[in-house]
Amino acid sequence: MNLINLLSAIGSIGTFIMALFYFVSVSIQLYQMKMSFLPALGFNQILMTHQGEHLTIRNMTTTEYHQQGDGFLKLYNMGAGAAKQLKIDIYIDKGHVLQEKYVSILPSKEGYMLPMNDEVFKELKRTVQNNDYESNLKIKIQFKHNVSRKAQTMYLKGKINYFNRHEDCDVYELQFIQTDEKDKM
Protein backbone atom coordinates (compact mmCIF):
# COMPACT_ATOMS: atom_id res chain seq x y z
CA MET A 1 0.00 0.00 0.00
CA ASN A 2 2.81 2.41 0.83
CA LEU A 3 4.46 1.86 -2.54
CA ILE A 4 1.20 2.66 -4.33
CA ASN A 5 0.74 5.84 -2.26
CA LEU A 6 4.34 6.88 -2.98
CA LEU A 7 3.92 6.34 -6.74
CA SER A 8 0.62 8.22 -6.66
CA ALA A 9 2.25 11.15 -4.84
CA ILE A 10 5.13 11.26 -7.35
CA GLY A 11 2.62 11.18 -10.21
CA SER A 12 0.64 14.04 -8.65
CA ILE A 13 3.77 16.14 -8.21
CA GLY A 14 4.75 15.43 -11.83
CA THR A 15 1.28 16.42 -13.03
CA PHE A 16 1.50 19.64 -11.02
CA ILE A 17 4.92 20.49 -12.50
CA MET A 18 3.66 19.81 -16.04
CA ALA A 19 0.61 22.02 -15.42
CA LEU A 20 2.91 24.77 -14.12
CA PHE A 21 5.10 24.55 -17.25
CA TYR A 22 1.99 24.66 -19.44
CA PHE A 23 0.71 27.76 -17.60
CA VAL A 24 4.06 29.54 -18.02
CA SER A 25 4.25 28.63 -21.71
CA VAL A 26 0.69 29.88 -22.40
CA SER A 27 1.41 33.10 -20.47
CA ILE A 28 4.51 33.75 -22.57
CA GLN A 29 2.58 33.13 -25.81
CA LEU A 30 -0.21 35.49 -24.73
CA TYR A 31 2.36 38.17 -23.87
CA GLN A 32 4.00 37.76 -27.29
CA MET A 33 0.60 38.06 -28.97
CA LYS A 34 -0.08 41.23 -26.99
CA MET A 35 3.26 42.69 -28.06
CA SER A 36 2.54 41.96 -31.72
CA PHE A 37 -0.57 44.16 -31.60
CA LEU A 38 1.19 47.30 -30.35
CA PRO A 39 1.40 50.28 -32.72
CA ALA A 40 4.85 51.46 -33.83
CA LEU A 41 4.67 55.07 -35.03
CA GLY A 42 7.38 56.83 -37.04
CA PHE A 43 8.18 59.05 -39.99
CA ASN A 44 9.54 58.00 -43.37
CA GLN A 45 12.64 59.48 -45.02
CA ILE A 46 12.27 63.23 -45.50
CA LEU A 47 14.56 65.25 -47.79
CA MET A 48 14.71 69.04 -47.76
CA THR A 49 16.14 71.26 -50.47
CA HIS A 50 17.06 74.86 -49.76
CA GLN A 51 17.49 77.21 -52.69
CA GLY A 52 17.74 80.91 -51.91
CA GLU A 53 14.79 81.65 -49.63
CA HIS A 54 12.72 78.65 -50.77
CA LEU A 55 12.62 75.51 -48.63
CA THR A 56 11.07 72.36 -50.11
CA ILE A 57 10.26 69.23 -48.14
CA ARG A 58 9.75 65.90 -49.89
CA ASN A 59 8.62 62.61 -48.32
CA MET A 60 10.70 60.06 -50.21
CA THR A 61 8.38 57.06 -49.90
CA THR A 62 5.31 58.98 -51.01
CA THR A 63 4.70 58.25 -54.68
CA GLU A 64 1.85 60.73 -55.03
CA TYR A 65 4.17 63.64 -54.11
CA HIS A 66 3.32 65.80 -57.11
CA GLN A 67 -0.42 65.62 -56.49
CA GLN A 68 -0.19 66.24 -52.73
CA GLY A 69 2.42 69.01 -52.62
CA ASP A 70 5.19 69.13 -50.07
CA GLY A 71 3.66 70.76 -47.00
CA PHE A 72 3.29 67.62 -44.91
CA LEU A 73 5.12 64.87 -43.08
CA LYS A 74 3.87 61.33 -43.42
CA LEU A 75 3.39 59.56 -40.08
CA TYR A 76 3.31 55.77 -40.39
CA ASN A 77 1.95 53.07 -38.11
CA MET A 78 4.34 50.20 -38.73
CA GLY A 79 3.07 48.00 -35.90
CA ALA A 80 0.28 45.47 -36.02
CA GLY A 81 -2.19 47.37 -33.86
CA ALA A 82 -4.31 50.43 -34.46
CA ALA A 83 -3.33 53.65 -32.70
CA LYS A 84 -6.38 55.59 -31.52
CA GLN A 85 -7.04 59.09 -30.25
CA LEU A 86 -3.72 60.50 -31.43
CA LYS A 87 -2.78 63.98 -30.29
CA ILE A 88 0.24 65.37 -32.10
CA ASP A 89 1.96 68.54 -30.84
CA ILE A 90 4.72 70.15 -32.89
CA TYR A 91 6.56 72.63 -30.70
CA ILE A 92 9.80 74.44 -30.00
CA ASP A 93 11.20 75.12 -26.59
CA LYS A 94 9.03 74.60 -23.56
CA GLY A 95 5.43 75.60 -24.00
CA HIS A 96 5.69 77.17 -27.48
CA VAL A 97 3.31 74.95 -29.48
CA LEU A 98 3.48 75.64 -33.21
CA GLN A 99 0.78 73.20 -34.26
CA GLU A 100 -1.67 70.69 -32.79
CA LYS A 101 -3.34 67.87 -34.71
CA TYR A 102 -5.86 65.25 -33.66
CA VAL A 103 -6.31 61.90 -35.42
CA SER A 104 -9.16 59.58 -34.47
CA ILE A 105 -7.56 56.31 -35.60
CA LEU A 106 -4.43 55.25 -37.45
CA PRO A 107 -4.76 51.58 -38.52
CA SER A 108 -1.70 49.37 -38.78
CA LYS A 109 0.43 49.70 -41.90
CA GLU A 110 -1.33 52.97 -42.74
CA GLY A 111 -0.03 56.51 -42.94
CA TYR A 112 -1.33 59.93 -42.01
CA MET A 113 -0.30 63.06 -43.86
CA LEU A 114 0.54 65.52 -41.10
CA PRO A 115 0.23 68.99 -42.65
CA MET A 116 2.77 71.59 -41.51
CA ASN A 117 1.89 75.22 -41.00
CA ASP A 118 4.05 78.27 -41.77
CA GLU A 119 5.55 78.41 -38.27
CA VAL A 120 6.98 74.91 -38.64
CA PHE A 121 8.49 75.84 -42.03
CA LYS A 122 9.96 79.01 -40.51
CA GLU A 123 11.66 76.99 -37.76
CA LEU A 124 13.15 74.55 -40.27
CA LYS A 125 14.28 77.41 -42.52
CA ARG A 126 15.84 79.22 -39.54
CA THR A 127 17.74 76.08 -38.58
CA VAL A 128 19.10 75.59 -42.11
CA GLN A 129 20.05 79.26 -42.55
CA ASN A 130 21.95 79.28 -39.25
CA ASN A 131 23.83 76.12 -40.31
CA ASP A 132 22.45 74.30 -37.28
CA TYR A 133 21.98 70.58 -37.55
CA GLU A 134 19.96 70.08 -34.42
CA SER A 135 16.63 71.80 -34.67
CA ASN A 136 14.58 73.09 -31.76
CA LEU A 137 11.62 71.41 -33.46
CA LYS A 138 10.09 68.70 -31.29
CA ILE A 139 7.09 66.44 -31.70
CA LYS A 140 5.03 64.92 -28.91
CA ILE A 141 2.68 62.10 -29.93
CA GLN A 142 0.12 60.76 -27.46
CA PHE A 143 -1.97 57.74 -28.44
CA LYS A 144 -3.92 54.75 -27.15
CA HIS A 145 -4.15 51.21 -28.47
CA ASN A 146 -6.68 48.42 -28.08
CA VAL A 147 -4.55 45.99 -26.11
CA SER A 148 -3.53 47.96 -23.04
CA ARG A 149 -5.96 50.87 -23.40
CA LYS A 150 -3.37 53.02 -21.67
CA ALA A 151 -2.12 56.28 -23.11
CA GLN A 152 1.37 56.14 -24.59
CA THR A 153 3.55 59.20 -25.15
CA MET A 154 6.42 59.48 -27.61
CA TYR A 155 8.84 62.42 -27.83
CA LEU A 156 10.78 63.13 -31.04
CA LYS A 157 13.45 65.74 -31.75
CA GLY A 158 14.27 67.05 -35.22
CA LYS A 159 17.77 66.64 -36.61
CA ILE A 160 18.94 67.91 -39.98
CA ASN A 161 21.79 66.20 -41.83
CA TYR A 162 23.50 67.98 -44.72
CA PHE A 163 23.85 65.84 -47.87
CA ASN A 164 25.46 67.95 -50.58
CA ARG A 165 24.98 70.82 -53.01
CA HIS A 166 23.06 69.84 -56.15
CA GLU A 167 22.19 72.26 -58.98
CA ASP A 168 22.37 75.48 -56.93
CA CYS A 169 20.47 74.04 -53.96
CA ASP A 170 21.52 72.41 -50.73
CA VAL A 171 20.07 68.99 -49.92
CA TYR A 172 19.34 67.96 -46.31
CA GLU A 173 17.68 65.04 -44.59
CA LEU A 174 15.21 65.75 -41.80
CA GLN A 175 15.11 63.01 -39.19
CA PHE A 176 13.06 62.66 -36.04
CA ILE A 177 14.96 60.89 -33.28
CA GLN A 178 13.11 59.48 -30.28
CA THR A 179 14.18 61.04 -26.99
CA ASP A 180 13.36 60.55 -23.34
CA GLU A 181 12.93 64.29 -23.00
CA LYS A 182 9.68 65.11 -21.28
CA ASP A 183 9.37 68.87 -21.63
CA LYS A 184 6.58 70.43 -19.66
CA MET A 185 4.27 71.99 -22.16
Residue, then its C-alpha position, 0 to 999 in steps of 0.5 A: m500500500n505504501l508503494i502505491n501511495l508513494l507512486s501516486a504522490i510522485g505522479s501528482i507532483g509530476t502532473f502539477i509540475m507539467a501544469l505549471f510549465y503549461f501555464v508559463s508557456v501559455s502566459i509567454q505566448l499570450y504576452q508575445m501576442k499582446m506585443s505583436f498588436l502594439p502600434a509602432l509610429g514613425f516618420n519615413q525618409i524626408l529630404m529638404t532642399h534649400q534654394g535661396e529663400h525657398l525651402t522644399i520638403r519631400n517625403m521620399t516614400t510617397t509616390e503621389y508627391h506631385q499631387q499632394g504638394d510638399g507641406f506635410l510629413k507622413l506619419y506611419n503606423m508600422g506595428a500590427g495594432a491600431a493607434k487611436q485618439l492621437k494627439i500630435d503637438i509640434y513645438i519648439d522650446k518649452g510651452h511654445v506649441l506651433q501646431e496641434k493635430y488630432v487623429s481619431i484612428l491610425p490603422s496598422k500599416e497605414g499613414y497619415m499626412l501631417p500637414m505643416n503650418d508656416e511656423v513649422f516651415k519658418e523653424l526649419k528654414r531658420t535652422v538651415q540658414n543658421n547652419d544648425y543641424e539640431s533643430n529646436l523642433k520637437i514632436k510629442i505624440q500621445f496615443k492609445h491602443n486596443v490591447s492595453r488601453k493606456a495612453q502612450t507618449m512618444y517624444l521626437k526631436g528634429k535633426i537635420n543632416y547635410f547631404n550635398r549641393h546639387e544644382d544650386c540648392d543644398v540637400y538635407e535630410l530631416q530626421f526625427i529621433q526618439t528622446d526621453e525628454k519630457d518637456k513640460m508643455 
